[in-house]
Amino acid sequence: MKIHQRLENLGILIPEILLPKPDLDLKKWAVIACDQFTQDPAYWARTETFVGDAPSTLRLILPEIYLGQAGQAQRIRGIHETMGRYLSDTFRPPQSGLMYLERSTPYRKLRRGLLVAADLERYDWKKDAQTLIRATEGTVEDRLPPRLAVRRGAPLECSHVILLIDDEKDTLMPALGDFVKALPAAYRTELTAGSVAGWLLDQEEALTRIADSLEALAQKSFLFAVGDGNHSLAAAKAVWEEYKARNPQDLGHPCRYALVEVENLYDSGLGFEPIHRLMLGAKLEEVKNLLKKLPDSSFRRVETREELIALVSAAGVSRIGLAAGTEYGLAEFRAQQLLTEHLQPLLDEFLAEKGPGYGIDYVHGQASVFAGNYRGVGLLLPPISRAGLFKTVAHRGPGPRKSFSLGEAEEKRFYLECRRLF
């Protein structure tokens, strides 16, 4: 069987990758995922200043901090116009192949990945999905429409989606790292947080090694779990279904596929962190009383931020930290592990009862909980374990939305590589 067919059986298309021309400033071109720093307008203002008039993926995305603001439709039209312009004057000729990636971050020296085009016919985010590619957490429905609007009719895509493989022995990515040592990098650049380099893999030996490893992993219940970019991938799936319904004869159209980075769940450079909650508009006493509804719970005051972080981070306990300005509290639970599946429905019910003036945001990193640039109560969630993620999804389906994060905010994937869609 030819290598292309073997990869297609694994839900992978070898993409035509678009990279900026060599004379472009890649540090200004590459911008962090759109769903980061949603309560930090200063971050995006600094990014705007840093990028200036240079070609940048900042012009190809809609940062979520701007969702719901006036002019959103006009901004999306501008994104599509910029994509068309970049296709005519900004990219090198497309390169056919997979791409091996190495990333450093302010927190970790080396994280490995593999850029592929994932077949959306093999993906489903519904709870009872039995597909090769599955969601790990629920979808926030009101975050889909803007992603859909950006992708519908978009001339190209750039992606922050990460799919995970369950390679506990960590055999594939280090082998690819050894293979590319003799190859020139397709690009290498500093980022505003760390650095990244990529090597094009179009050699039969490399592609065969990838197929061999993934075929072995596919003997488990499923092959890929969505680790990041759940909403972007769900939007890509919806756009493909729309296109397929209108054009049933064109089942090989580029929008059937989505550009993604594959990473190993057990990569030593991959952080696995909780996603914290900001209960916007809420008061400390309200949230304290809300958490007391959970089984076997108790609450106490904490004097300092440092003490709160230490208590929540302690191993073998189930605790949630509360921060409202300079007031801190700790909710404790007798159960060995408090899952977000118990917490999230309670928060949703609370918000439904309160109505206008209340809301929720999902933030990465402890600093966002204590930033003080929001009005409400921050919920600091405890560390979580990556072990057993695939088994849990196989047996119980996706967990609650925003259950975990692959590292801190600055470790999120940067947009860099692109692919033509329409």
N, C-alpha and C positions, 0 to 999 in steps of 0.2 A: 504493500500500500504506500502511495506517495506521501511524503511528509506533510504536504498541505492538507491532504485528506485526513491524516491522523490528527492533526491539530484541529481541524474543523469538527471532528468527532468529539473533541474535548471542549467545544464551544469557543474556539479561538480562530480568528481570521488574522493572517499576517497583514498588517496595515500599511498604507502609504503614508509615511510620517512626514509632516511638514515642520522644518526647523527654520528659524530666522537666518537671514544671510550673515556670513561671518563677521561683517563689519558692524553689526548691531551690538549695543550694550546689553548683554544678557541679564545683567543684574537688574537693569531697569525693565527689561522685557518680562522677567519672571515675577509673578505676584501670587501671594498666598491665597488659599481657598476662600471662596466668597462668603462662607458661613462662619468665618472667624471674626473676633473682635466686634461683635454685634452691639456691645455697649460702650465702645471706645471710638467715638468719632475722631479723636485726635490721631489714632493710628492711621485711619484712612486719609486724613488731612496730610499727615507726614508722607504717606505713600504718594499722594497727588503731587506734592511739592518735589519729592525725589524723582518721580518719573518725568514731570514736566511735559515737554512736547515730544519726547522720544517715543518710538513705537513700543507698545507694552500690552500685555494681556489684561492690564487694568481696563483697557478700552473694550475688551471682549467679554466682560463679566458684569453681573449686577450684584455688588456686595449686599448682603442681607441687611446691613445697617440702614440701607436706603429703601427697604421695602415699605410700601404704603405711602411714600412721600409723593408730593405733587411732581408731575413730569415723568413718572415711571414709564409710561408708554413711549414717550419721546426718547427716553434714555435707551430703551430696548431697540427702537428704530435706529438709533445712533450706533448701537452695538453691531447690528446687521450691516449697516453701511461701512463701518470700519473693517469688518471681516472681509467684505468684498474688496475694499481698497488694499488691505494687506495681502490678499491673494494675488493681486496684480503686481505688487512692487516690494514685498517685504520678505517673502520666503525663498529659500533655496528650492531647486527642483525636488519633488517628493522622492523619498527613499523607502524602498520596500524591505521590510524586515521587522523583527521584534527588536526591542532595545533594552539592554541591561543597564540598570541605574545604581549608582552609589551615592548616598546622601549623608552628610554630616549635619548635626544640629547643635544648638548651644548646650544640649543635654547629653548627646550621645555621639560617638565618633563615627560609627558606620552603620547604615541601614541599607539593605539591598532590595532591589525590586526588578520587575520585568514588565515592560510596557507592551500590551497586546490590544487587539480589538476584540471585545467580548460579544458573542452572539446573543442578542436580546431574545431570540426564540428559545434560548436555554435558561432564561431568567424569569422568575416570578417573585414578587414581594408579598404575595398573599400568605396568610398564616398556614394554610394546609398545602403549600407548594411542595412538589416532589421533583423539582427541576435540578439541573446540574449546578446552577447558580442560585443561591437563596439569600434572602434578607436575614439579618441577625436581630433587627429591632423594628418596631412599628414605624409607620409613616405619619408625619404631621401634615395633615391634608392641606391646611391653608398655606403651606410653604411650596406646594407643587405648582400652582398657577404661574408664578413668575418664572420658574425654571422652564415650564412648558412654553411660555411666551418667548423666552430667549432661544430655545432650541427649534421651535417651529419655523421652518424655512431658512434656518441659519446656514450660511454658506460653508461654515466650518465649525468644528468643535475643539475646545481645549478642556481638559478634564482634571478634576481632583478626586475621582473615584478610585478607591483602593479595594481590591478583592484579596481575601486571605486564603491561603492553603494551609492544610493541617499536616505540615511536614515536621513532625516532632524531632526527628533526627537531624533536621536542617541539612539536607544533602544537596538540594538543587542550587540554591543561590550561591553558596561558597564555590561550588564547581564552576558556575558561570563566571564568578569573579576570577578564578584561576585562568579560565579560558581567555578572557579579554586582556590579560596582562601583555600579550603579544600584539594587541591591536591598538591602533590609534583611536582616541576618543572622538566621537562625533561632536561633542561639545563638553566644555568644562567651565563652570562659572561659580563665583561667589554669589550668595543670595543675601537678602537682608537679614536672614537668620540661617547661618551655616553656609553650606556649599553643596553642589550636585554635579555629577558627571554622567554621561551616557555613551554607550557603545552600541553600534548597530550590529545586530545578529542576523545575518542572512546566509551563513555557512551551513551546509548540510549537517556537519558534525554537531554544531551547537543546537540546531533545531531538533535533531534526533535525540540529543541528550534531554532537551526540554520535554519532548513527547514521551520519552521513556519514563521520566520521573512523574509526569502528570498522569499518565496511564496507570501507574502503580497506585498513586494517591486516589484516583477515581474509583478504585475498587471499594472504597468506603461508601457511605451512604450518599454523599454528594461531594463535589470537588471544590467549589468556590463559595465563600461566605462574604457578604458585603461588609467591609470593615469601615469604610468612610465613603461619603458621597451618596448615601442611600437615596436622598431625594433627587439628586441629579440623575441617578440611574433609573429611578422610577419614572422620572419625566421623559428620559430617553425611550424607555419602553412604551410609554403612552403615545409619544410622537410616532414611533414605529408602527404601533397598532393602527393609528389613524391613517398613516400612509398606506399600509397594507390593505386596509379596507377600501381605499380609493383605487389602489393599483394592485389587484391580486395577481397580476401577471409578472410583477417586478419584485420577486422575492429575494433578489440579491442586491437591492439598493443599499448604498452606503449607510443610510440611517437605520438599517437593521442591526448595526453594530455600534458599540460605544467604546471609545478609547479609555482604557483602565490600566492602573498599575497593579500587578500581582505581587503580594508580599507574603512571607511566611509568618504565620501567627507566632512562631517560636523564635523568630529572628531576635538575637540579643540586642539589636539596635532599635527594636520596635517597642515603644512605650505602650502600656495598656492602663489607661487611667479612667477614673469615673468622670462623668459629665455632671457638673453642679447645676443647681437651679437658682434662679432669682425670682422670688415671688414679688412681682412689681405691684406697688400700691398697698401691700399688706403691712400690718404691724406685728411686732415681735410677739405680743401676747396672743394674737390670732393664730399665728403659725404654731406657737407652742401648744395651744389647746388642740389644734388640728392633729399634730403628731401624737398627742396623747390618746388619740382614737386607735392607734395601731396597737396590736396585742403586746402585753408585758412591757409597757413603756414607762419611762420616768424622765423627769426634766430637772436640770439644775443650772444655776448661773456659773459662768466662767469669767475670770477677771481679765485675761489678756488674749489677744489674737494668737500669740505663740503657744500658749497653753491649750487653746482650742484646737489648733492644728495638730499638736502632739497627741491629744486625746483621741481625735478622730482617726489619726493615722496608725494608732497602736494596733498591733497584730492580734488576731483572735477575738476581737470585740465587734459589736454592731452599734455604731454611733453615728449621729448626724449632727453637725455643727450648725448653729444659727448665728448670723451676724446682721445686726441692724445698726449701722453707724458704728459707734464705739461700745455698743451693748452686745454681749455674747452669751450664748446659752448652748447647752448640750442635751440632746435627746438620746437616751440609752435604751437598748432593747435586750431582753434576755436571750433571744434567739441568737445562735452562733452567726448567722448571716442574714442581713436584711436586704432583700432583693427589691429592685426598683419596681417589680411587678406589684408589690404591696403599696409602695409609696405613690406611684404615678396616678392610679385611679383616685386616690384621696385628694391629690392636688387638683386633678381635673374637676372633681365634684365641688371642691371649695370655690374654684374660679367660676363654675357655672352658677353657683348660688350668689356670688358677690356681684357679678355682672360688670358693667362699665367702670373704669377706674382701676381695675385689677387686671393683671396679666402674668405671663411667665416667660422667662428667657432661659436658654440652655447655654452655659458658658464653660470654657475649657481653662483649666488652671486655677489654683487656689487664689491667685492674686485678683482674679475677676470678682470673686465673692467679696473681697475686702476693699474693692476699688473706691467705693463711696460715691460713684458717679451715677447712681440710680437711687430711686426712692422705693424702699421696700425691705425685704428680708432675704438674705442669701442663705442657701442651704448647701453646706459643705458635706459632700458624700464621702464615704470611706473607700479605701482601696478595694479593687476587685481582682479576681483571678482569671487568667485567660484559659487555664486548663479546663477541658470539658466543654468549651464553647460549641464545637461542632456537634458533639453528642447531644447537647441541650437543644440546639436548633433542630437536629434530626428528629428528636423525640417529642418536642413541645412546640416547635415552630419559633418564629421570631419573638424576642422579648419586647418589653415596653420601649417606646421611642426614647432615643437619647440615653441608652443604657451605659455605653462605654465610649471611650475616645482613644484613638491610636496616638498617644503622646499628648504633649502640651500644645497650646495654640500655635506657637512658633514652629512646631514640628510638622504641622499639616503640609499636605502636598502643595507645591507651587505649580501654577500653570506654566508650562514651557512648550511642550510638544503639541502640535495641532494635527488635525486630519480633516480632509474635505468631506462635507456632508451632502450639500445640494448644489 
